[in-house]
């Protein structure tokens, strides 16, 4: 009987008084309101960081805006880098920025969503952030990133398959070049053409200065003609592209040399005294040294 009574006492819920419930609800509302104010202040802080970073206010001895934040407000360097990343991303994501400023989304959710959000997917991800918890949003973002990586890999493979370069002669002797290059190769070509075109520009101005020609606007070739003239300088000119290629070739050459088998290093011939010491047995070596010392 006593056991049944004790079990009933343990299973009976303890109902707090009405004034205590009202007090707890008031505390919960105050926590939520204060959290919303903190998120709004965080949105304002990120806006200031974005403007400060765009105007390079940190460029007075610091490596980056993150290093400046770490020094000025005591943030960990990793957290400072994340603040700068989120601040930059919110510059192109107005819906997420507005939700953070109004306290509708927490900074933890916005930080996760900005890893995958784009202006096209921002509205859908905003609904995900409002409906789920921070852990739920993190899990969805991880899955979204895996899908994006697979799509990016497929797009990169298709882009790689579409590469081509067509070079053929015309009937009048001119050569027509038409191609489709990968982004890295195309960027190298553009840098080389820009450097060669600048060299042609400097050479033309020096020639005009030597011949005292004041008006050369009528003789200035069009941009397409400048590109064609610059292409002729690429095999002769060592630009930044050539230096990059040289560094790559030297790295490949060094890697090849480091994998080659090394020849055995000839040992230094032992001196007469060391040969004499090594020929004696271990027990009699000390006695021989004592005799030589005496």
Rosetta blueprint (number, residue, H / E / L):
1 X L
2 X H
3 X H
4 X H
5 X H
6 X H
7 X H
8 X H
9 X H
10 X H
11 X H
12 X L
13 X L
14 X L
15 X L
16 X L
17 X L
18 X H
19 X H
20 X H
21 X H
22 X H
23 X H
24 X H
25 X H
26 X H
27 X H
28 X H
29 X H
30 X H
31 X H
32 X H
33 X H
34 X H
35 X H
36 X H
37 X H
38 X H
39 X H
40 X H
41 X H
42 X H
43 X H
44 X H
45 X H
46 X H
47 X H
48 X H
49 X H
50 X H
51 X H
52 X H
53 X H
54 X H
55 X L
56 X L
57 X L
58 X L
59 X L
60 X L
61 X L
62 X L
63 X L
64 X L
65 X H
66 X H
67 X H
68 X H
69 X H
70 X H
71 X H
72 X H
73 X L
74 X L
75 X L
76 X L
77 X H
78 X H
79 X H
80 X H
81 X H
82 X H
83 X H
84 X H
85 X H
86 X H
87 X H
88 X H
89 X H
90 X H
91 X L
92 X L
93 X L
94 X H
95 X H
96 X H
97 X H
98 X H
99 X H
100 X H
101 X H
102 X L
103 X L
104 X L
105 X L
106 X L
107 X H
108 X H
109 X H
110 X H
111 X H
112 X H
113 X H
114 X L
115 X L
116 X L
117 X L
118 X L
119 X L
120 X L
121 X L
122 X H
123 X H
124 X H
125 X H
126 X H
127 X H
128 X H
129 X H
130 X H
131 X H
132 X L
133 X L
134 X H
135 X H
136 X H
137 X H
138 X H
139 X H
140 X H
141 X H
142 X H
143 X H
144 X H
145 X H
146 X H
147 X H
148 X H
149 X H
150 X H
151 X H
152 X H
153 X H
154 X H
155 X H
156 X H
157 X H
158 X H
159 X H
160 X H
161 X H
162 X L
163 X L
164 X E
165 X E
166 X E
167 X E
168 X E
169 X E
170 X L
171 X L
172 X L
173 X L
174 X L
175 X E
176 X E
177 X E
178 X E
179 X E
180 X E
181 X L
182 X L
183 X H
184 X H
185 X H
186 X H
187 X H
188 X H
189 X H
190 X H
191 X H
192 X H
193 X H
194 X H
195 X H
196 X H
197 X H
198 X H
199 X H
200 X H
201 X H
202 X H
203 X H
204 X H
205 X H
206 X H
207 X H
208 X H
209 X H
210 X H
211 X H
212 X L
213 X L
214 X L
215 X L
216 X L
217 X H
218 X H
219 X H
220 X L
221 X L
222 X L
223 X H
224 X H
225 X H
226 X H
227 X H
228 X H
229 X H
230 X H
231 X H
232 X H
233 X H
234 X L
235 X L
236 X L
237 X L
238 X L
239 X L
240 X H
241 X H
242 X H
243 X H
244 X H
245 X H
246 X H
247 X H
248 X H
249 X H
250 X H
251 X H
252 X H
253 X H
254 X H
255 X H
256 X H
257 X H
258 X H
259 X H
260 X L
261 X L
262 X L
263 X L
264 X L
265 X L
266 X L
267 X L
268 X L
269 X L
270 X L
271 X L
272 X H
273 X H
274 X H
275 X H
276 X H
277 X H
278 X H
279 X H
280 X L
281 X L
282 X H
283 X H
284 X H
285 X H
286 X H
287 X H
288 X H
289 X H
290 X H
291 X H
292 X H
293 X H
294 X L
